[in-house]
Amino acid sequence: MAWSLLRKLQRTLISAGTGAQLAVLPALVLLLTASGCASYKAHYTSFEADNSEGEERQVRLTWRTAEYPFWHWREDRATPIKLETQCSRRVWQIRDPSMDNSCDDERIAGCGDPALDLDRERNMLISDDHVCVTLSDGQGTDRVMDLEGEIELDMGCFPRTTEVDMGDEMVNADYLRASAVPYNLRVRSATLGSMTERPPELDERVCELDD
């Protein structure tokens, strides 16, 4: 409806004089702003792979984006990517260099925690800016906003321990096994709130069987 009104207004302005054009300019700006709805999308990929203990698990990556019309005053934005492993409480937050708390200036990355992680050679991490996981596509993008289609995930760390004492219970903190070659994945996208396309749930029943 908004775009139909814009087209009618455009035809009116072309046939009108300069004075009329200036008179309706505030209304045009208001209409553009009101019709500037973002395109909200959920992005995800899910696959099966081993954790560091060699157990087959579902692994899921999820994030969201908001894309605005080119003339809108707001900038496109994306959330950090969550990397989750079935049966584990450990959730990686993977950010690009434009995001707050990003741990790498050039890549989409997630950094390890010296208290929780070891490097690829299973050595202790000496700082909290050690990159453990990176994501990119075939073009080498460094923005989460640009990820689509085929992507590559590289995991380069191991957990120091696969269980963490939370005080009243021991919880699993294992995650995707480090690999010498990247995991090749296919991203799926859907309109946010879609009832037909959404990230698959991680089935926790297998976790009870393993206990």
C-alpha positions in Angstrom: 0.0 0.0 0.0 2.8 2.4 0.9 4.6 1.8 -2.3 1.4 2.4 -4.3 0.9 5.7 -2.6 4.6 6.6 -3.4 4.1 5.9 -7.1 1.0 8.1 -7.2 2.8 10.8 -5.4 5.7 10.5 -7.8 3.4 11.0 -10.8 1.8 14.0 -9.1 5.2 15.6 -8.4 6.4 15.2 -11.9 3.4 17.1 -13.3 3.5 19.7 -10.5 5.7 22.8 -10.2 8.6 23.3 -7.9 6.5 25.0 -5.2 4.2 22.0 -5.0 7.1 19.7 -4.8 8.5 21.5 -1.8 5.1 21.6 -0.1 4.7 17.9 -0.2 8.3 17.0 0.7 7.7 16.6 4.4 4.8 14.3 3.7 7.0 12.2 1.4 9.7 11.9 4.0 7.2 10.8 6.6 5.7 8.2 4.2 9.2 6.8 3.4 10.0 6.5 7.1 6.7 4.8 8.0 7.0 2.3 5.2 10.6 1.4 6.0 10.0 -1.9 7.5 13.1 -4.2 8.0 13.4 -7.7 6.6 13.9 -9.8 9.8 15.3 -13.2 9.2 16.5 -16.2 11.2 19.5 -18.1 9.8 20.7 -21.5 10.9 22.5 -24.7 10.0 22.5 -28.0 11.8 24.7 -31.1 11.3 26.0 -34.2 13.0 29.6 -34.5 14.1 31.7 -35.8 17.0 32.4 -33.9 20.1 35.9 -34.0 21.7 35.0 -37.3 23.4 34.2 -38.9 20.1 30.5 -39.0 20.7 28.2 -38.2 17.8 26.2 -35.1 18.5 23.9 -32.7 16.8 25.6 -29.3 16.3 23.6 -26.1 15.6 24.5 -22.6 14.6 21.8 -19.8 14.8 21.7 -16.1 14.3 19.3 -13.3 13.2 19.5 -10.3 10.9 17.6 -7.1 10.2 18.0 -5.7 6.7 16.6 -2.2 6.0 15.7 -0.5 2.7 18.7 1.3 1.2 17.3 4.8 2.0 16.4 4.0 5.6 18.4 5.8 8.4 19.0 2.6 10.2 21.9 0.3 9.4 21.6 -3.4 8.7 22.5 -5.5 11.7 23.0 -9.0 12.9 23.2 -10.8 16.2 26.3 -12.9 17.2 26.2 -16.5 16.0 25.4 -19.1 18.7 27.2 -22.5 18.3 25.6 -25.2 20.4 26.3 -28.9 20.8 23.7 -31.5 21.8 23.9 -32.5 25.5 26.2 -29.6 26.4 25.7 -26.4 28.3 28.6 -24.7 26.5 27.4 -22.1 24.0 29.9 -20.3 21.9 29.2 -16.7 20.9 30.8 -15.9 17.5 31.1 -12.2 16.6 32.4 -10.2 13.7 34.8 -7.2 14.0 32.0 -4.7 14.0 30.3 -6.1 17.1 30.8 -5.3 20.7 33.1 -7.8 22.6 34.5 -9.1 19.3 37.8 -10.9 19.9 39.3 -10.6 16.4 39.8 -7.5 14.3 39.7 -9.3 10.9 37.5 -12.4 11.2 34.2 -13.7 12.3 35.4 -15.5 15.4 34.9 -16.8 18.9 37.6 -16.8 21.5 38.4 -19.4 24.1 38.5 -19.1 27.9 41.8 -20.1 29.6 39.8 -21.6 32.4 37.8 -23.8 30.0 39.7 -24.4 26.8 42.9 -25.8 25.3 44.4 -24.9 21.9 44.6 -27.3 18.9 47.7 -29.0 20.4 45.9 -29.3 23.7 48.1 -26.7 25.4 46.8 -24.2 27.9 45.6 -20.9 26.6 47.6 -17.9 27.8 45.0 -15.2 27.1 41.3 -14.7 26.6 41.8 -13.4 23.0 43.0 -16.8 21.6 40.8 -17.5 18.6 39.2 -21.0 18.9 36.5 -20.9 16.2 36.1 -19.0 12.9 33.4 -18.7 10.3 33.5 -17.4 6.7 32.2 -18.1 3.2 33.8 -18.6 -0.2 34.5 -14.9 -0.5 36.2 -14.6 2.9 33.6 -12.2 4.4 34.2 -10.8 7.8 30.6 -9.8 8.5 27.9 -12.0 9.9 25.4 -10.0 7.9 26.9 -11.3 4.7 26.9 -15.0 5.5 24.7 -17.1 3.3 24.8 -20.2 1.2 27.9 -22.3 1.8 30.0 -21.4 4.8 33.1 -22.9 6.5 33.5 -23.5 10.2 36.9 -24.1 11.7 37.1 -25.3 15.3 40.6 -25.1 16.8 40.2 -25.8 20.5 39.4 -28.6 22.9 37.7 -28.4 26.3 40.0 -28.6 29.3 37.4 -30.8 30.9 34.1 -32.1 29.5 32.3 -31.6 32.7 32.1 -28.5 34.9 31.2 -28.3 38.5 28.3 -25.9 39.0 28.2 -26.3 42.7 25.0 -28.4 43.0 25.6 -30.5 39.9 28.1 -31.5 37.3 27.2 -30.3 33.8 28.5 -31.3 30.4 30.6 -28.7 28.7 31.9 -30.7 25.7 31.6 -29.3 22.2 32.4 -29.8 18.5 35.6 -31.7 18.0 38.6 -29.7 16.6 39.4 -30.7 13.0 42.4 -30.2 10.7 40.0 -29.2 7.9 37.0 -26.9 8.1 33.4 -28.1 8.4 31.5 -27.2 5.2 28.0 -26.2 6.0 24.9 -25.0 4.2 23.0 -22.0 5.7 19.2 -21.9 5.7 17.3 -18.7 6.1 13.6 -18.0 6.9 11.4 -15.1 7.8 11.5 -14.6 11.5 8.5 -16.2 13.2 7.9 -18.6 10.3 6.0 -21.7 11.4 7.3 -23.9 8.7 11.0 -23.1 8.6 12.9 -22.9 11.9 16.1 -24.2 13.5 15.7 -27.8 14.6 15.6 -28.5 18.3 18.5 -30.4 19.8 17.1 -33.7 21.0 18.1 -34.2 24.6 16.8 -37.7 24.9 20.1 -39.2 23.8 21.8 -37.3 26.7 19.7 -39.3 29.2 20.7 -42.6 27.5 24.4 -41.7 27.8 24.2 -40.9 31.6 
